[in-house]
């Protein structure tokens, strides 16, 4: 499913125009991103938790040359599905 298809489904399920549904979805996504940028954890009961993980610095290999390269430590977004969500997928 694409973002456009999700917007269309939202507009059909709730009495909203596609434009309003798109703005609502964009607002939700923007707020998730802002919370993660601040280092906050966002929990949606029954769905899951968004949080920021950390990757350690490591040595990798350039696939073309085989040369060793340093990969810097970085923060990455993570999602852990909630129990109710997992149970729906069984």
Beta strands, then each sheet from edge to edge (+ up, - down):
strand 1: 42-44
strand 2: 48-55
strand 3: 58-61
strand 4: 68-71
strand 5: 74-81
sheet 1: 1+ 2- 5+
sheet 2: 3+ 4-
end
